[in-house]
Structure formats: C-alpha cells, structure tokens
Amino acid sequence: MKLSCKILFSLLFALALGVSPARAQHKPKNPPPSSTETSSSTPLPMSDTQKIDEDISEMLGYWQIGSVDQMKKYYSPDVMVVSGAWEPPLAGWDAYARAYQAQRARIQGGQLDRTNTLIKLEGSTAWATYQWEYFAVIDQAQHDVRGHTTLVLEKQGDDWVIVLDHTSVVSDTLGQASTSAPAPAQPPAANPGPGQH
C-alpha cells in the first residue's frame, strides 16, 4: 500500500509539473517555442483603458516633480482647465503651463495619492475621474488637500490627450463630525491639486 501511494504521488507530482513519464523519455529534437518564450519577447498590447490609466499615472508623476515639458505630451494644445479655485477656466496649454509654474513656485515637496479611478470609453473620446489627496508644504505651511478630478480625453493617432481637465477641491471641514480636536488647516486660496495650477 505504501509503494502504490508513493507511485501515485509521484505521478500526480509529474502531472502537476506538466511532465508525463512517456513524454519525459521522448523529447523532440527541435521543440516548438513555448507560449512563455514567445510572449516574453513581444509584450501584449495595452487596452485603451489601460493606456489611459498609465498615461494619467505618468502625467501625475511629472506634475508632482514640476516637469512641465514632460507633462505637455499628455495635453492637447487647446486644453481647457478648470481649477478648484474660484477663477475663470484656463484656455490652452500655454495658459495652463504658466499658471502651473506660478503655483508650483509656492510649493516645497509634495505627494499625491490617486484613488478610485473610473474610465469610460466612447469611440475616440474617454472620461476618467478619480479622487486624490495631496500632502505638501505650500507657502511654508503643511497642507492636506483632497479633491476630485475629471479628465476628458481624445484619441489623436495612437495617443490619448487631455482636452478638458476639471478639478474640484473638497473642503476639509465638510462632512466631519464635531470633535474637541482643532480643525485641520484650510487649504490656501489657490489649491495646487492635480489639474490645477
């Protein structure tokens, strides 16, 4: 009984590895490439949704480090940007880049966390919306700013570019229960959330 259990276990182990005793003895001289060999040399193409999500991550990375030149490739030249501040929308990449650089000059460091991203595709148009939290020193004071951003993107050739960037800031005091602890610091008048300047 012990011997048959060992044989059964050995056969099951060999099958789990994808090897049968007969196959192990007769290997072809030139085996065809396995699916793992061919797939490792050719990456699978990304879906449009995956590409948009990756582009947003890259754009936000450049946004955090202040690289306007790198951010530019993700935006249409005629982008419309609505910030979380009470001000008119910005029309065009150049207007947005100037406002972003002016706001960036007020910031020392910072970290942005993006969550709850939803992306919807409709032909050559896409909508992406996400929540974010931004921790930064702005005008020498520590701030924790939260909000939502909605991007409208258009497919131009093989690339998805942002044609509308709308950000809203969520007040730190809304929806919080009353406690004896002091309220968090209010964000500055012009908040530097993603899609803002």
C-alpha positions in Angstrom: 0.0 0.0 0.0 2.8 2.4 0.8 4.5 1.7 -2.5 1.4 2.4 -4.5 0.8 5.7 -2.6 4.4 6.7 -3.5 3.9 5.9 -7.1 0.5 7.7 -7.2 2.1 10.7 -5.5 5.0 10.7 -8.0 2.6 10.5 -11.0 0.4 13.3 -9.6 3.5 15.4 -9.0 4.8 14.8 -12.5 1.4 15.7 -14.0 1.3 18.9 -11.9 4.6 19.9 -13.5 3.2 19.0 -16.9 5.5 16.1 -17.4 4.4 12.6 -18.1 6.8 9.6 -17.9 6.4 8.8 -21.6 6.9 12.4 -22.6 10.0 12.8 -20.5 11.6 10.0 -22.4 10.9 11.2 -25.9 11.7 14.9 -26.3 11.6 16.2 -29.8 14.9 17.4 -31.2 13.6 20.9 -32.1 10.7 21.7 -29.8 8.3 24.5 -30.8 8.8 27.7 -28.7 6.6 27.7 -25.6 3.9 30.4 -25.2 6.0 31.9 -22.4 9.1 32.2 -24.6 7.1 34.0 -27.4 5.1 36.2 -25.0 8.2 37.4 -23.1 9.8 38.8 -26.3 6.6 40.5 -27.5 4.6 42.5 -24.9 0.9 42.2 -25.2 -0.7 45.4 -26.4 -2.5 47.5 -23.8 -6.2 48.2 -24.0 -7.2 51.9 -24.3 -8.4 51.8 -20.7 -5.0 50.5 -19.5 -3.2 53.1 -21.7 -5.2 56.0 -20.3 -4.7 54.8 -16.7 -0.9 54.5 -17.3 -0.8 58.0 -19.0 -2.6 59.6 -16.0 -0.1 58.0 -13.7 2.8 59.3 -15.7 1.3 62.8 -16.1 0.7 63.0 -12.4 4.2 61.9 -11.7 5.6 64.7 -13.9 3.0 67.1 -12.3 4.4 66.2 -8.8 8.0 66.8 -9.7 7.3 70.0 -11.7 8.3 68.8 -15.2 6.1 70.9 -17.5 8.0 69.8 -20.6 7.1 66.1 -19.8 3.5 67.0 -18.9 2.9 68.7 -22.2 2.7 65.4 -24.2 -0.4 64.4 -22.2 -2.4 67.6 -23.0 -4.0 68.9 -26.1 -2.6 72.4 -27.2 -6.2 73.7 -26.8 -6.9 72.1 -23.4 -9.5 73.7 -21.1 -8.5 73.6 -17.4 -11.0 74.3 -14.6 -9.2 74.6 -11.3 -10.6 74.0 -7.8 -10.2 77.8 -7.1 -12.9 80.3 -7.8 -11.4 81.7 -11.0 -12.1 81.5 -14.8 -11.1 78.4 -16.7 -7.8 78.4 -18.4 -7.8 78.0 -22.2 -4.9 76.4 -23.9 -1.7 74.6 -22.8 0.4 77.8 -22.6 -2.0 79.4 -20.2 -2.2 76.3 -18.0 1.7 75.9 -18.1 2.2 79.5 -16.9 -0.4 79.2 -14.1 1.0 75.8 -13.0 4.6 77.1 -12.8 3.5 80.1 -10.8 1.6 77.8 -8.3 4.5 75.3 -8.3 6.8 78.1 -7.1 4.8 78.2 -3.8 5.3 74.5 -3.1 8.1 72.7 -1.3 7.8 69.0 -1.8 4.6 67.1 -2.0 3.0 63.8 -2.6 -0.2 63.0 -4.4 -2.2 59.8 -3.9 -4.8 58.9 -6.6 -7.7 56.5 -5.8 -11.0 55.3 -7.1 -10.2 55.9 -10.8 -13.0 55.2 -13.2 -12.5 55.3 -17.0 -15.2 55.2 -19.7 -14.6 55.0 -23.4 -16.9 56.1 -26.2 -15.3 55.8 -29.6 -12.3 58.2 -29.7 -13.4 60.0 -26.5 -12.8 58.9 -23.0 -13.7 60.2 -19.5 -11.5 59.5 -16.5 -12.5 60.5 -13.0 -10.6 60.0 -9.8 -10.2 61.2 -6.2 -6.9 62.4 -4.9 -5.2 63.6 -1.7 -2.2 65.9 -1.9 0.2 66.4 1.0 2.6 69.4 0.6 4.2 72.4 2.1 2.6 75.4 0.5 3.7 78.9 1.4 5.7 77.4 4.3 2.7 75.6 5.9 1.8 71.9 5.7 -1.4 71.1 3.9 -3.5 68.1 3.2 -5.8 68.8 0.3 -8.4 66.4 -1.1 -10.5 66.5 -4.2 -11.8 65.1 -7.4 -10.5 65.4 -11.0 -12.4 64.6 -14.2 -10.4 64.4 -17.4 -11.9 64.3 -20.9 -9.5 62.7 -23.4 -9.5 62.4 -27.2 -7.6 59.8 -29.2 -5.3 61.5 -31.6 -3.4 58.9 -33.7 -2.3 56.3 -31.2 -2.2 58.7 -28.2 -4.9 59.8 -25.8 -4.6 63.5 -24.9 -6.4 65.6 -22.3 -8.8 68.1 -23.8 -10.6 69.0 -20.5 -9.2 68.9 -17.0 -11.7 69.8 -14.3 -10.7 69.6 -10.6 -12.7 70.3 -7.5 -11.3 70.6 -4.0 -13.2 69.1 -1.1 -13.3 71.2 2.0 -11.6 69.6 4.9 -14.4 70.6 7.3 -17.3 69.3 5.3 -18.7 66.0 6.5 -16.6 65.8 9.6 -18.1 65.2 13.0 -17.7 67.8 15.6 -14.8 67.0 18.0 -12.8 68.7 20.6 -9.7 68.4 18.3 -8.8 71.5 16.3 -10.0 71.6 12.7 -7.3 70.8 10.0 -5.6 73.7 8.3 -7.6 75.1 5.5 -6.1 74.9 2.0 -4.7 78.1 0.5 -7.0 80.1 -1.8 -5.4 78.7 -4.9 -5.0 75.0 -4.3 -2.4 73.1 -6.3 -4.5 69.9 -6.8 -4.0 67.9 -10.0 -5.3 69.7 -12.9 -5.0 72.9 -11.1 -2.3 75.5 -11.0 
